[in-house]
Amino acid sequence: MATSFYELSVPTFLQTVRAVAGFLDRANRHCAELGADPDELVGARLYDDMAPFHFQIEAAWHHAVWGLEAAKTGVFEPPGLVGPVPFVELQVMMDKAEATLEAYVPDEVNTWTGRDLDLQIGPRRVAFTSETLILSFSLPNFHFHAVTAYDILRSRGVPIGKRDYEGQLRTRPA
């Protein structure tokens, strides 16, 4: 049986969006236990020339939601970056991403396959189909930013591990 476009995209994004929301909650609890301000994590970076934590969360949100919107509309137009925001706003972004993804209907998403779309990335224009946009652009970028956010939290002592990043696996009944 073939795997549908919906199955390749929406549940994959949802699994990690929920995992990110979970490790954001864990970070918030960890800060509360230490008497630390979670807003101090917002600007944290893994390395000086890498984007800060808030950017990682925003970019993950954008690739999950607006990657699929691009498959639907033919245009990749995430909202502008909002920059440093309170930690709680990062949690709200993941809540919005989850709600948006949960609202997609499989039959509708599956009608978006095979669409040609062009993406403007800086000075270059890249030709995609709906499937190649999701599989070779949005999903890799989404996972890069999600794992970078995870790594920043780990580097700041938040007690999370691989299972936190994996989230709820989609297993078959035993």
N, C-alpha and C positions, 0 to 999 in steps of 0.2 A: 504494500500500500504506500502510495506517495505521501510525503509530508507536505502539508499545505503551507502557504505563505504565512497565514495567521499563526500556525503552530511554530514555525521557524522564528517568528518575530515577537509577537505579543507576550506569550508565556516566558520567553527567554528574557525579555526586558523586565517583566514583572518579577521574576525570581530574584534578579539582582537589585532592582529598585527596592524590593522588600528587605533584602539583606542590608542594603545601604541604610535604609530607615532603621533597621535593627541595630546596626553598629553606631549610628548617630545617637540612638536612645542609650546605648551602653556607654558611650562617651559622656553623655549628659549625666548619667547616674554616677559614673566614675568621678567626674568633676565635683558633683554634690558630696560624695563621700570624702573627698579630699579637701573640701571647702575652697575649691578652685572655680574660677569663672570660665564657663565653656566658651565665652566670646574670645578668650585668649587663643583658642584653636583656629579661629576664623582666618587669620593671616599666616598660620603656620605653613612652612614649606619643607619639602624633603631636601632640597638643595637650592642655593641662592638664585639660580637662573631658571628654576621651575615655578610654575604658577602656584599660588597659595591654595589652601584648603577650600575656601569658599568658591574659587573658580572650578575646582575639581567637581564639586557637588553641582554647581550650575551647569557645567558642560555635560555631566552625566544626564541631568534632567533634559537638557536640550536634545541630546542625541536620542534618547529614548522616545520622547514625545514628538519632536519635530522631524526626526528621521521618518517616523511613520506618517506624519502629516505630509512630508515631501512625497512619499510613495502615493499618498492619496491625491495630492493637489498638483504634483509635478514641480514644486518649488520648495527649497529648503530655506525657510525664513524663521529661525528661532528669534525670540525677542532679544533685544540688546542685553548685554551682561549688566547686572545691577551692582557688581562690585561688592566690597565688604558689607555684610549685613549681620545682624545679631545671629548667633548660633541657632536660635529657635526658627528663624526664617529659612535656614537650610533644611531643617526638618519639615517645614511647610512645603518646600519645593518637592521633596520626595513624596509627601502625602498627595500633592497635586499630580505628580507623575503617576502614582499608583491609581488614583481615581480616573485619570484620563485613559490609562491603559486598560483598566477594567471595563471601561465603557465601550471599547471597540467590540464590534460584533464579527464573529468569524466569517460569516457569509459575505459581509461587506468588505472586510480586509482582503479576502481571497479574490475579490474582483479587481484589486489594484495590481495584480501580477502582469508582467510583460509591458508595462508602461515605460516609454522612453522619457527620460528627464535629464536635463543638463544642470550641473551644479557649478556655480561660480565659486572657486576657491582662490581668493586673492586675485592675481592677474590671469589665472588659467581657468578655462572652462573644461569640465570633465563630463563625458557622456556616460550615463548609467541607465540601467533598467531599474524598476522598483526593487527587484530582488538583489541586484548587484549593489545598489545604494545601501540597502540594509546590511547585507552580508559582508561587503568589503569596505564600507565607510562608517555607517552609524554604529553597528555592533562593535567593531574594533575600537573606535573612539570612545564609545560608552564604557566598555570594559576597562580601557586604559584609565579613564578618569575615575571610575569607581574604585579600582585597585589602588590608584595613587592616593585617593582619599583614605582608604583603608590603611595604606602604608604610613601616611602622615599620622593617623591616630595611633598606630602601633609604635611609631617612633617617639610619640609623646607619652607612652606608658599606658595607654588605654588597653585593658586586658581583653583583647579580642584575638581570635585565631582563625584558621582556615575555614572551619565550619561556619563561623559568622559570615565570612565572605560568600561562601557557597549558597547560603540561604536554604530554603526548603527544596530539596531535590524532587524532581518530577519522576517518581519511580512507578513501575507497573505493580499491580497487585501481586503479592507472592503466592 
